Amino acid sequence: MEYLFENIDILDPVDGEKRNMYVGVEGTGICWLSDKAPQEPAKRVINGKNRLLIPGLKNTHTHIAMTALRGVCDDQNLNEWLFGSIIPVEDRMTPEMIMISAQMGLLEAAAGGTTAICDMYACAPQLARSVRALGMRGNIGNVPLCTQNFSLDDCSVVETEQLLAEFWGDTFITPVCGVHSVHTTCPEVWDWVRKLEARYPVPLIMHMSEAREDVETCRKQYGDTPAAVLEANGLFANQPLVAHGVWVDARDLEILARNRVSLAHCPVSNLKLASGIAPVTEYLAHGINVSVGTDGVASNNSLDLFEEMKYAVLLQKYRSGNAQVLDSQQVFQFATTNACQALGYKNCGRIAIGYDADLAMLDLDRPGLIPQRNLLSNLIYCTNASDVRLTMVRGRIIYENGDYPNVDKEKIIRQFHDDVMPLLYS
């Protein structure tokens, strides 16, 4: 076998914790899982003392190239923040700046145990190439943001066609399509999405009901809620994934449930922009698949999915006044098995024989993680991205102890400081 993690504690989102285990990796998958060592030697043995192995986390909503916009604007509500502060800075970003910024974001994500992202932003084909070069998985697309005069010359259309031509059927990259949101697009955009779906059954992604104002605008423009408009216009056709979903009613939840929509819950971004708290327990009560995402760094301001899981569980306790309404195991599943379902990944998201070796190894040997009487409790309530020591995707290490075997970290950081920051903030 290629790798053997020996004497390591593991935490699976279904089977829970197991101590002092041996986990073997061969090719792209997990081939050994036992409290006994295999007879077959491994090319590399990884010491698991004071380490925890978990499935790699999946970030189901990002704008990874917004890494350069970290700290651009704090303390504003969503629409003021987006249209008044963020878009004017984005307008100054060249394709080269976008790509360097995205690569910086990928470094941050990989170092935090993230093994896959679902991203919507400009320069999507270039991002897909960077994701694959790093060795990460990605559901990648540039969805239209256009309220009038939409044409097939739009950058989002061109880039979607490029993604499909280059990555359709790729092992690591899944092209995606969709709309930015109902109120930031128009019926011509929706018609293009439907026609594309007739050619390629690509997964659909979109923002939905993020802020109260979004729902009010949608009602004024189209006479109904975003969920109802999306369903009526065929935009829930294939494996739909909506981000945020904060302002929904019982009818919206019924619509989402019957269309098998998944939710990318982004609690930190929603709090920072004062958008509200998504009713996650109501989603779960309707049988809706819930995952977690960080959103962009500009509104978070990190890509730390451990923080996201903690906020996700705490906020539902606060909303309900019931500490038992959502538990640690459920939110661990949000970032692993549920996320894999949302992204369309099979045999992924668990530590089990036959599953893909998408793994993250954490260091337990720091005061804030001692004692380890309950590994799941520590994971959700104590752990942060800086505790990750190794990230593996399909049996290939993409991050280990500050190093990235597949990309030049120093070059990316140097380009970011030399070619992005001076132009963006001069």
C-alpha positions as a LaTeX table, in Angstrom:
\begin{tabular}{lrrr}
\hline
Residue & $x$ (\AA) & $y$ (\AA) & $z$ (\AA) \\
\hline
Met1 & 0.00 & 0.00 & 0.00 \\
Glu2 & 1.04 & 3.61 & $-0.52$ \\
Tyr3 & 0.35 & 5.11 & 2.94 \\
Leu4 & $-0.39$ & 3.72 & 6.37 \\
Phe5 & $-1.60$ & 5.91 & 9.24 \\
Glu6 & $-0.62$ & 3.95 & 12.35 \\
Asn7 & $-1.93$ & 4.22 & 15.93 \\
Ile8 & $-4.17$ & 7.12 & 14.97 \\
Asp9 & $-7.52$ & 8.18 & 16.38 \\
Ile10 & $-10.21$ & 8.48 & 13.72 \\
Leu11 & $-13.56$ & 10.23 & 13.65 \\
Asp12 & $-16.14$ & 9.16 & 11.08 \\
Pro13 & $-19.39$ & 11.12 & 10.60 \\
Val14 & $-21.43$ & 7.90 & 10.72 \\
Asp15 & $-19.51$ & 5.42 & 12.89 \\
Gly16 & $-18.08$ & 7.94 & 15.33 \\
Glu17 & $-14.69$ & 7.75 & 17.04 \\
Lys18 & $-12.21$ & 4.88 & 17.12 \\
Arg19 & $-8.90$ & 5.00 & 18.95 \\
Asn20 & $-5.47$ & 3.70 & 17.96 \\
Met21 & $-6.42$ & 2.58 & 14.48 \\
Tyr22 & $-4.53$ & 1.67 & 11.31 \\
Val23 & $-5.77$ & 3.27 & 8.09 \\
Gly24 & $-4.23$ & 2.20 & 4.79 \\
Val25 & $-4.39$ & 4.02 & 1.47 \\
Glu26 & $-3.76$ & 2.45 & $-1.91$ \\
Gly27 & $-4.29$ & 4.28 & $-5.18$ \\
Thr28 & $-7.19$ & 6.70 & $-4.69$ \\
Gly29 & $-8.97$ & 4.89 & $-1.86$ \\
Ile30 & $-8.94$ & 3.53 & 1.66 \\
Cys31 & $-7.90$ & $-0.13$ & 1.57 \\
Trp32 & $-7.32$ & $-0.93$ & 5.27 \\
Leu33 & $-9.18$ & 0.02 & 8.44 \\
Ser34 & $-8.46$ & $-1.95$ & 11.61 \\
Asp35 & $-7.13$ & $-1.80$ & 15.12 \\
Lys36 & $-4.46$ & $-4.22$ & 13.89 \\
Ala37 & $-1.56$ & $-3.45$ & 11.57 \\
Pro38 & $-1.71$ & $-4.97$ & 8.08 \\
Gln39 & 0.85 & $-7.55$ & 7.02 \\
Glu40 & 1.44 & $-5.71$ & 3.77 \\
Pro41 & 4.17 & $-3.07$ & 4.16 \\
Ala42 & 3.46 & 0.53 & 3.25 \\
Lys43 & 5.72 & 2.76 & 1.22 \\
Arg44 & 5.22 & 5.44 & 3.86 \\
Val45 & 4.08 & 5.06 & 7.45 \\
Ile46 & 2.60 & 8.15 & 9.10 \\
Asn47 & 2.81 & 8.25 & 12.90 \\
Gly48 & $-0.63$ & 8.87 & 14.37 \\
Lys49 & 0.37 & 9.63 & 17.95 \\
Asn50 & $-1.62$ & 12.63 & 19.22 \\
Arg51 & $-3.24$ & 12.94 & 15.79 \\
Leu52 & $-6.84$ & 12.71 & 14.60 \\
Leu53 & $-7.90$ & 11.56 & 11.13 \\
Ile54 & $-11.19$ & 12.81 & 9.70 \\
Pro55 & $-12.72$ & 12.87 & 6.22 \\
Gly56 & $-11.62$ & 15.92 & 4.26 \\
Leu57 & $-14.07$ & 18.80 & 4.56 \\
Lys58 & $-16.07$ & 20.09 & 1.58 \\
Asn59 & $-16.81$ & 23.82 & 1.22 \\
Thr60 & $-20.09$ & 24.00 & $-0.71$ \\
His61 & $-20.14$ & 27.76 & $-1.31$ \\
Thr62 & $-17.10$ & 29.90 & $-2.07$ \\
His63 & $-15.89$ & 32.78 & $-4.18$ \\
Ile64 & $-12.29$ & 31.73 & $-3.74$ \\
Ala65 & $-10.79$ & 34.59 & $-5.79$ \\
Met66 & $-12.21$ & 37.10 & $-3.31$ \\
Thr67 & $-9.26$ & 36.32 & $-1.06$ \\
Ala68 & $-7.67$ & 39.60 & $-2.17$ \\
Leu69 & $-10.73$ & 41.41 & $-0.81$ \\
Arg70 & $-10.22$ & 40.27 & 2.78 \\
Gly71 & $-10.82$ & 43.30 & 4.98 \\
Val72 & $-11.95$ & 45.59 & 2.15 \\
Cys73 & $-15.09$ & 46.48 & 4.02 \\
Asp74 & $-16.54$ & 45.44 & 7.37 \\
Asp75 & $-19.66$ & 46.45 & 9.28 \\
Gln76 & $-22.07$ & 46.92 & 6.35 \\
Asn77 & $-25.25$ & 45.12 & 5.35 \\
Leu78 & $-25.23$ & 42.88 & 2.29 \\
Asn79 & $-26.38$ & 45.17 & $-0.51$ \\
Glu80 & $-24.50$ & 48.21 & 0.76 \\
Trp81 & $-21.41$ & 46.04 & 1.17 \\
Leu82 & $-21.69$ & 44.37 & $-2.25$ \\
Phe83 & $-22.69$ & 47.24 & $-4.50$ \\
Gly84 & $-21.11$ & 50.10 & $-2.58$ \\
Ser85 & $-17.80$ & 48.59 & $-1.49$ \\
Ile86 & $-16.96$ & 45.24 & $-3.08$ \\
Ile87 & $-17.93$ & 45.58 & $-6.74$ \\
Pro88 & $-16.01$ & 48.88 & $-7.19$ \\
Val89 & $-12.83$ & 47.11 & $-6.03$ \\
Glu90 & $-13.58$ & 44.01 & $-8.10$ \\
Asp91 & $-13.87$ & 46.20 & $-11.18$ \\
Arg92 & $-10.15$ & 46.94 & $-10.79$ \\
Met93 & $-9.13$ & 43.29 & $-10.83$ \\
Thr94 & $-7.57$ & 41.92 & $-14.01$ \\
Pro95 & $-7.84$ & 38.21 & $-14.92$ \\
Glu96 & $-4.25$ & 37.76 & $-13.73$ \\
Met97 & $-5.06$ & 39.34 & $-10.37$ \\
Ile98 & $-8.14$ & 37.16 & $-10.01$ \\
Met99 & $-6.16$ & 34.01 & $-10.62$ \\
Ile100 & $-3.35$ & 34.85 & $-8.20$ \\
Ser101 & $-5.94$ & 35.73 & $-5.57$ \\
Ala102 & $-7.74$ & 32.44 & $-6.20$ \\
Gln103 & $-4.51$ & 30.49 & $-5.82$ \\
Met104 & $-3.90$ & 32.18 & $-2.48$ \\
Gly105 & $-7.38$ & 31.12 & $-1.41$ \\
Leu106 & $-6.72$ & 27.55 & $-2.44$ \\
Leu107 & $-3.59$ & 27.49 & $-0.28$ \\
Glu108 & $-5.64$ & 28.64 & 2.69 \\
Ala109 & $-8.38$ & 26.11 & 2.03 \\
Ala110 & $-6.04$ & 23.15 & 1.62 \\
Ala111 & $-4.16$ & 24.04 & 4.81 \\
Gly112 & $-7.49$ & 23.96 & 6.66 \\
Gly113 & $-8.39$ & 20.41 & 5.68 \\
Thr114 & $-10.65$ & 21.35 & 2.78 \\
Thr115 & $-10.58$ & 18.82 & $-0.04$ \\
Ala116 & $-13.27$ & 20.29 & $-2.31$ \\
Ile117 & $-14.91$ & 23.62 & $-3.09$ \\
Cys118 & $-18.02$ & 24.71 & $-4.95$ \\
Asp119 & $-17.15$ & 28.05 & $-6.50$ \\
Met120 & $-18.84$ & 30.70 & $-8.61$ \\
Tyr121 & $-16.72$ & 33.55 & $-9.93$ \\
Ala122 & $-15.01$ & 34.97 & $-13.00$ \\
Cys123 & $-12.08$ & 33.22 & $-14.71$ \\
Ala124 & $-13.67$ & 29.86 & $-13.93$ \\
Pro125 & $-11.66$ & 27.76 & $-16.43$ \\
Gln126 & $-8.39$ & 29.13 & $-15.06$ \\
Leu127 & $-9.58$ & 28.44 & $-11.51$ \\
Ala128 & $-10.47$ & 24.87 & $-12.48$ \\
Arg129 & $-6.93$ & 24.35 & $-13.79$ \\
Ser130 & $-5.48$ & 25.72 & $-10.53$ \\
Val131 & $-7.72$ & 23.48 & $-8.44$ \\
Arg132 & $-6.66$ & 20.43 & $-10.42$ \\
Ala133 & $-2.97$ & 21.42 & $-10.27$ \\
Leu134 & $-3.16$ & 21.62 & $-6.48$ \\
Gly135 & $-4.89$ & 18.24 & $-6.42$ \\
Met136 & $-8.17$ & 19.45 & $-4.91$ \\
Arg137 & $-11.69$ & 18.73 & $-6.13$ \\
Gly138 & $-13.89$ & 21.53 & $-7.42$ \\
Asn139 & $-17.41$ & 22.18 & $-8.67$ \\
Ile140 & $-16.58$ & 25.26 & $-10.68$ \\
Gly141 & $-18.65$ & 27.77 & $-12.62$ \\
Asn142 & $-19.12$ & 31.41 & $-13.56$ \\
Val143 & $-22.86$ & 31.97 & $-13.28$ \\
Pro144 & $-24.45$ & 34.99 & $-14.99$ \\
Leu145 & $-25.05$ & 38.20 & $-13.09$ \\
Cys146 & $-27.09$ & 40.20 & $-15.60$ \\
Thr147 & $-30.44$ & 41.98 & $-15.24$ \\
Gln148 & $-30.79$ & 43.20 & $-18.84$ \\
Asn149 & $-29.30$ & 42.94 & $-22.33$ \\
Phe150 & $-28.06$ & 39.40 & $-21.77$ \\
Ser151 & $-26.33$ & 37.82 & $-24.76$ \\
Leu152 & $-24.41$ & 34.67 & $-25.62$ \\
Asp153 & $-21.29$ & 36.81 & $-25.71$ \\
Asp154 & $-21.52$ & 37.25 & $-21.94$ \\
Cys155 & $-18.36$ & 36.16 & $-20.14$ \\
Ser156 & $-20.28$ & 33.62 & $-18.06$ \\
Val157 & $-21.61$ & 31.92 & $-21.20$ \\
Val158 & $-18.19$ & 31.77 & $-22.84$ \\
Glu159 & $-16.52$ & 30.42 & $-19.70$ \\
Thr160 & $-19.23$ & 27.81 & $-19.12$ \\
Glu161 & $-18.71$ & 26.48 & $-22.64$ \\
Gln162 & $-14.96$ & 26.41 & $-22.02$ \\
Leu163 & $-15.44$ & 24.48 & $-18.78$ \\
Leu164 & $-17.67$ & 21.93 & $-20.47$ \\
Ala165 & $-15.26$ & 21.47 & $-23.38$ \\
Glu166 & $-12.25$ & 20.98 & $-21.13$ \\
Phe167 & $-13.57$ & 19.32 & $-17.97$ \\
Trp168 & $-16.75$ & 17.39 & $-18.77$ \\
Gly169 & $-16.16$ & 13.96 & $-17.24$ \\
Asp170 & $-13.01$ & 15.06 & $-15.36$ \\
Thr171 & $-12.12$ & 13.22 & $-12.15$ \\
Phe172 & $-11.44$ & 16.34 & $-10.07$ \\
Ile173 & $-13.44$ & 19.13 & $-11.75$ \\
Thr174 & $-17.21$ & 19.26 & $-12.17$ \\
Pro175 & $-18.46$ & 22.14 & $-14.35$ \\
Val176 & $-21.56$ & 23.79 & $-12.89$ \\
Cys177 & $-24.08$ & 26.29 & $-14.15$ \\
Gly178 & $-26.90$ & 28.36 & $-12.71$ \\
Val179 & $-27.81$ & 31.95 & $-11.93$ \\
His180 & $-26.26$ & 34.41 & $-9.53$ \\
Ser181 & $-29.69$ & 34.85 & $-7.97$ \\
Val182 & $-33.23$ & 35.60 & $-9.15$ \\
His183 & $-33.09$ & 39.33 & $-8.49$ \\
Thr184 & $-29.64$ & 39.78 & $-10.10$ \\
Thr185 & $-30.60$ & 38.04 & $-13.34$ \\
Cys186 & $-33.41$ & 38.16 & $-15.91$ \\
Pro187 & $-35.64$ & 35.72 & $-17.86$ \\
Glu188 & $-33.18$ & 35.68 & $-20.77$ \\
Val189 & $-30.57$ & 34.24 & $-18.44$ \\
Trp190 & $-32.99$ & 31.60 & $-17.19$ \\
Asp191 & $-33.80$ & 30.59 & $-20.76$ \\
Trp192 & $-30.08$ & 30.11 & $-21.50$ \\
Val193 & $-29.69$ & 27.92 & $-18.40$ \\
Arg194 & $-32.62$ & 25.72 & $-19.44$ \\
Lys195 & $-31.21$ & 25.28 & $-22.95$ \\
Leu196 & $-27.78$ & 24.41 & $-21.55$ \\
Glu197 & $-29.35$ & 21.82 & $-19.25$ \\
Ala198 & $-30.92$ & 20.18 & $-22.28$ \\
Arg199 & $-27.40$ & 19.67 & $-23.69$ \\
Tyr200 & $-25.45$ & 18.92 & $-20.51$ \\
Pro201 & $-27.06$ & 17.85 & $-17.20$ \\
Val202 & $-24.69$ & 19.99 & $-15.17$ \\
Pro203 & $-25.36$ & 20.66 & $-11.48$ \\
Leu204 & $-27.09$ & 23.98 & $-10.81$ \\
Ile205 & $-25.88$ & 26.49 & $-8.22$ \\
Met206 & $-27.24$ & 29.87 & $-7.14$ \\
His207 & $-27.68$ & 32.33 & $-4.29$ \\
Met208 & $-31.20$ & 32.32 & $-2.88$ \\
Ser209 & $-33.02$ & 34.41 & $-0.28$ \\
Glu210 & $-29.83$ & 35.61 & 1.38 \\
Ala211 & $-31.24$ & 38.88 & 2.73 \\
Arg212 & $-34.77$ & 40.06 & 3.43 \\
Glu213 & $-34.35$ & 42.71 & 0.72 \\
Asp214 & $-33.62$ & 39.99 & $-1.86$ \\
Val215 & $-37.00$ & 38.38 & $-1.26$ \\
Glu216 & $-38.82$ & 41.73 & $-1.31$ \\
Thr217 & $-37.17$ & 42.68 & $-4.61$ \\
Cys218 & $-38.06$ & 39.32 & $-6.13$ \\
Arg219 & $-41.69$ & 39.67 & $-5.09$ \\
Lys220 & $-41.88$ & 43.14 & $-6.66$ \\
Gln221 & $-40.26$ & 42.01 & $-9.91$ \\
Tyr222 & $-41.80$ & 38.58 & $-10.37$ \\
Gly223 & $-44.70$ & 38.33 & $-7.92$ \\
Asp224 & $-43.40$ & 35.46 & $-5.83$ \\
Thr225 & $-40.57$ & 34.23 & $-3.64$ \\
Pro226 & $-37.18$ & 33.25 & $-5.09$ \\
Ala227 & $-37.80$ & 29.54 & $-4.49$ \\
Ala228 & $-41.11$ & 29.68 & $-6.33$ \\
Val229 & $-39.66$ & 31.65 & $-9.25$ \\
Leu230 & $-36.69$ & 29.30 & $-9.55$ \\
Glu231 & $-38.98$ & 26.26 & $-9.63$ \\
Ala232 & $-41.44$ & 27.79 & $-12.09$ \\
Asn233 & $-38.63$ & 28.62 & $-14.50$ \\
Gly234 & $-36.97$ & 25.20 & $-14.48$ \\
Leu235 & $-33.91$ & 26.26 & $-12.51$ \\
Phe236 & $-34.11$ & 23.32 & $-10.11$ \\
Ala237 & $-33.66$ & 20.82 & $-12.95$ \\
Asn238 & $-30.53$ & 18.96 & $-11.91$ \\
Gln239 & $-28.86$ & 18.49 & $-8.53$ \\
Pro240 & $-29.63$ & 22.06 & $-7.41$ \\
Leu241 & $-27.55$ & 23.65 & $-4.66$ \\
Val242 & $-28.65$ & 26.98 & $-3.19$ \\
Ala243 & $-26.50$ & 29.14 & $-0.95$ \\
His244 & $-27.83$ & 30.93 & 2.13 \\
Gly245 & $-31.60$ & 30.35 & 2.09 \\
Val246 & $-32.04$ & 32.56 & 5.14 \\
Trp247 & $-35.44$ & 34.10 & 4.39 \\
Val248 & $-37.74$ & 31.22 & 3.50 \\
Asp249 & $-41.28$ & 30.28 & 4.53 \\
Ala250 & $-43.05$ & 26.93 & 4.83 \\
Arg251 & $-44.08$ & 26.97 & 1.17 \\
Asp252 & $-40.51$ & 27.65 & 0.09 \\
Leu253 & $-39.30$ & 24.68 & 2.12 \\
Glu254 & $-41.88$ & 22.43 & 0.48 \\
Ile255 & $-40.69$ & 23.61 & $-2.94$ \\
Leu256 & $-37.05$ & 22.94 & $-2.07$ \\
Ala257 & $-37.86$ & 19.51 & $-0.64$ \\
Arg258 & $-39.79$ & 18.25 & $-3.65$ \\
Asn259 & $-37.05$ & 19.45 & $-6.00$ \\
Arg260 & $-34.36$ & 17.73 & $-3.89$ \\
Val261 & $-32.50$ & 20.98 & $-3.44$ \\
Ser262 & $-29.44$ & 21.04 & $-1.17$ \\
Leu263 & $-28.61$ & 24.01 & 1.04 \\
Ala264 & $-25.14$ & 25.51 & 1.42 \\
His265 & $-25.47$ & 27.06 & 4.87 \\
Cys266 & $-23.05$ & 29.99 & 5.41 \\
Pro267 & $-23.62$ & 31.09 & 9.02 \\
Val268 & $-20.54$ & 33.29 & 9.53 \\
Ser269 & $-21.05$ & 35.33 & 6.35 \\
Asn270 & $-24.76$ & 35.67 & 7.09 \\
Leu271 & $-23.98$ & 36.99 & 10.56 \\
Lys272 & $-21.27$ & 39.39 & 9.41 \\
Leu273 & $-23.55$ & 40.96 & 6.79 \\
Ala274 & $-26.50$ & 41.00 & 9.22 \\
Ser275 & $-28.49$ & 38.89 & 6.75 \\
Gly276 & $-30.00$ & 36.68 & 9.43 \\
Ile277 & $-29.88$ & 33.07 & 10.58 \\
Ala278 & $-31.04$ & 30.35 & 8.21 \\
Pro279 & $-33.73$ & 28.08 & 9.74 \\
Val280 & $-31.60$ & 24.98 & 9.42 \\
Thr281 & $-33.70$ & 22.81 & 11.70 \\
Glu282 & $-36.74$ & 23.51 & 9.51 \\
Tyr283 & $-34.75$ & 22.49 & 6.45 \\
Leu284 & $-33.85$ & 19.23 & 8.16 \\
Ala285 & $-37.45$ & 18.65 & 9.23 \\
His286 & $-38.44$ & 18.82 & 5.53 \\
Gly287 & $-35.79$ & 16.25 & 4.62 \\
Ile288 & $-33.59$ & 18.81 & 2.84 \\
Asn289 & $-29.89$ & 18.05 & 2.57 \\
Val290 & $-27.84$ & 20.69 & 4.44 \\
Ser291 & $-24.14$ & 21.36 & 3.91 \\
Val292 & $-21.87$ & 24.24 & 4.94 \\
Gly293 & $-19.91$ & 26.89 & 3.07 \\
Thr294 & $-17.80$ & 29.84 & 4.04 \\
Asp295 & $-18.87$ & 32.18 & 1.23 \\
Gly296 & $-16.10$ & 34.51 & 0.04 \\
Val297 & $-13.29$ & 35.74 & 2.25 \\
Ala298 & $-14.55$ & 39.29 & 1.73 \\
Ser299 & $-17.59$ & 38.52 & 3.87 \\
Asn300 & $-16.33$ & 35.92 & 6.32 \\
Asn301 & $-13.22$ & 36.65 & 6.55 \\
Ser302 & $-11.69$ & 33.17 & 6.39 \\
Leu303 & $-12.11$ & 29.75 & 4.76 \\
Asp304 & $-12.22$ & 27.89 & 8.09 \\
Leu305 & $-14.90$ & 25.19 & 7.91 \\
Phe306 & $-14.32$ & 24.19 & 11.54 \\
Glu307 & $-15.49$ & 27.65 & 12.56 \\
Glu308 & $-18.45$ & 27.27 & 10.20 \\
Met309 & $-19.53$ & 24.01 & 11.83 \\
Lys310 & $-19.33$ & 25.54 & 15.31 \\
Tyr311 & $-21.45$ & 28.54 & 14.35 \\
Ala312 & $-23.92$ & 26.30 & 12.53 \\
Val313 & $-24.71$ & 24.25 & 15.61 \\
Leu314 & $-24.63$ & 27.14 & 18.09 \\
Leu315 & $-26.96$ & 29.37 & 16.10 \\
Gln316 & $-29.70$ & 26.76 & 15.91 \\
Lys317 & $-29.52$ & 26.27 & 19.67 \\
Tyr318 & $-29.89$ & 30.03 & 20.06 \\
Arg319 & $-32.78$ & 30.30 & 17.57 \\
Ser320 & $-34.77$ & 27.55 & 19.19 \\
Gly321 & $-33.88$ & 27.97 & 22.84 \\
Asn322 & $-33.31$ & 24.22 & 22.80 \\
Ala323 & $-29.74$ & 22.98 & 23.25 \\
Gln324 & $-30.69$ & 19.57 & 21.80 \\
Val325 & $-32.20$ & 20.82 & 18.56 \\
Leu326 & $-28.99$ & 20.22 & 16.56 \\
Asp327 & $-25.93$ & 18.25 & 17.62 \\
Ser328 & $-22.26$ & 17.91 & 16.76 \\
Gln329 & $-22.61$ & 14.76 & 14.70 \\
Gln330 & $-25.18$ & 16.40 & 12.43 \\
Val331 & $-23.01$ & 19.41 & 11.65 \\
Phe332 & $-19.99$ & 17.14 & 11.12 \\
Gln333 & $-22.11$ & 15.42 & 8.49 \\
Phe334 & $-22.94$ & 18.82 & 6.98 \\
Ala335 & $-19.25$ & 19.27 & 6.06 \\
Thr336 & $-18.64$ & 15.65 & 5.00 \\
Thr337 & $-21.34$ & 13.19 & 3.91 \\
Asn338 & $-24.01$ & 15.82 & 3.29 \\
Ala339 & $-21.56$ & 17.97 & 1.36 \\
Cys340 & $-20.62$ & 15.00 & $-0.82$ \\
Gln341 & $-24.29$ & 14.47 & $-1.58$ \\
Ala342 & $-24.69$ & 18.16 & $-2.47$ \\
Leu343 & $-21.67$ & 18.05 & $-4.78$ \\
Gly344 & $-22.51$ & 14.71 & $-6.38$ \\
Tyr345 & $-19.51$ & 12.77 & $-5.03$ \\
Lys346 & $-19.95$ & 9.02 & $-4.64$ \\
Asn347 & $-18.08$ & 6.84 & $-2.11$ \\
Cys348 & $-16.64$ & 9.92 & $-0.44$ \\
Gly349 & $-16.92$ & 11.72 & 2.89 \\
Arg350 & $-16.24$ & 8.83 & 5.26 \\
Ile351 & $-13.33$ & 6.84 & 6.65 \\
Ala352 & $-14.36$ & 3.42 & 5.39 \\
Ile353 & $-12.85$ & 0.76 & 3.16 \\
Gly354 & $-13.66$ & 1.41 & $-0.47$ \\
Tyr355 & $-14.19$ & 5.14 & 0.04 \\
Asp356 & $-12.00$ & 7.76 & $-1.57$ \\
Ala357 & $-9.00$ & 8.73 & 0.54 \\
Asp358 & $-10.09$ & 12.34 & 1.03 \\
Leu359 & $-8.62$ & 12.88 & 4.49 \\
Ala360 & $-7.43$ & 15.53 & 6.91 \\
Met361 & $-5.08$ & 14.84 & 9.82 \\
Leu362 & $-5.24$ & 17.14 & 12.84 \\
Asp363 & $-2.75$ & 17.76 & 15.65 \\
Leu364 & $-4.34$ & 17.08 & 19.03 \\
Asp365 & $-1.25$ & 18.00 & 21.03 \\
Arg366 & $-2.05$ & 21.56 & 22.04 \\
Pro367 & $-3.55$ & 22.86 & 25.30 \\
Gly368 & $-6.83$ & 23.90 & 23.67 \\
Leu369 & $-7.53$ & 20.33 & 22.57 \\
Ile370 & $-6.63$ & 18.61 & 25.84 \\
Pro371 & $-8.20$ & 16.46 & 27.24 \\
Gln372 & $-9.64$ & 14.35 & 24.42 \\
Arg373 & $-12.44$ & 12.70 & 26.37 \\
Asn374 & $-14.80$ & 13.33 & 23.43 \\
Leu375 & $-13.19$ & 13.69 & 20.00 \\
Leu376 & $-16.38$ & 14.88 & 18.30 \\
Ser377 & $-16.96$ & 17.57 & 20.90 \\
Asn378 & $-13.38$ & 18.79 & 20.51 \\
Leu379 & $-13.69$ & 18.78 & 16.72 \\
Ile380 & $-16.79$ & 20.94 & 16.60 \\
Tyr381 & $-16.27$ & 23.22 & 19.58 \\
Cys382 & $-12.46$ & 23.52 & 19.93 \\
Thr383 & $-10.74$ & 22.82 & 16.62 \\
Asn384 & $-9.75$ & 25.40 & 14.03 \\
Ala385 & $-8.10$ & 25.28 & 10.61 \\
Ser386 & $-4.61$ & 25.83 & 12.03 \\
Asp387 & $-4.78$ & 22.42 & 13.73 \\
Val388 & $-4.59$ & 20.62 & 10.37 \\
Arg389 & $-1.24$ & 19.00 & 9.62 \\
Leu390 & $-2.03$ & 17.02 & 6.45 \\
Thr391 & $-4.67$ & 17.11 & 3.72 \\
Met392 & $-5.10$ & 14.28 & 1.21 \\
Val393 & $-7.37$ & 14.08 & $-1.84$ \\
Arg394 & $-8.00$ & 10.73 & $-3.54$ \\
Gly395 & $-4.88$ & 9.26 & $-2.00$ \\
Arg396 & $-2.59$ & 12.17 & $-2.89$ \\
Ile397 & $-1.18$ & 14.56 & $-0.28$ \\
Ile398 & $-1.87$ & 18.18 & $-1.24$ \\
Tyr399 & $-0.77$ & 19.82 & 2.02 \\
Glu400 & 1.53 & 18.73 & 4.83 \\
Asn401 & 3.01 & 20.78 & 7.68 \\
Gly402 & 3.09 & 24.05 & 5.74 \\
Asp403 & 4.22 & 22.54 & 2.44 \\
Tyr404 & 2.29 & 21.99 & $-0.78$ \\
Pro405 & 3.89 & 19.18 & $-2.83$ \\
Asn406 & 2.11 & 20.06 & $-6.07$ \\
Val407 & 2.40 & 23.86 & $-6.25$ \\
Asp408 & 4.96 & 26.58 & $-5.51$ \\
Lys409 & 3.65 & 28.32 & $-2.39$ \\
Glu410 & 6.43 & 30.90 & $-2.27$ \\
Lys411 & 5.85 & 31.91 & $-5.89$ \\
Ile412 & 2.11 & 32.36 & $-5.34$ \\
Ile413 & 2.64 & 34.49 & $-2.23$ \\
Arg414 & 5.29 & 36.58 & $-3.97$ \\
Gln415 & 3.03 & 37.17 & $-6.98$ \\
Phe416 & 0.19 & 38.12 & $-4.67$ \\
His417 & 2.27 & 40.75 & $-2.88$ \\
Asp418 & 3.94 & 42.05 & $-6.07$ \\
Asp419 & 1.16 & 41.88 & $-8.65$ \\
Val420 & $-2.13$ & 42.09 & $-6.76$ \\
Met421 & $-1.81$ & 44.22 & $-3.66$ \\
Pro422 & $-0.06$ & 47.27 & $-5.19$ \\
Leu423 & $-2.59$ & 47.54 & $-8.03$ \\
Leu424 & $-5.65$ & 46.80 & $-5.98$ \\
Tyr425 & $-4.87$ & 49.12 & $-3.08$ \\
Ser426 & $-2.75$ & 51.86 & $-4.65$ \\
\hline
\end{tabular}
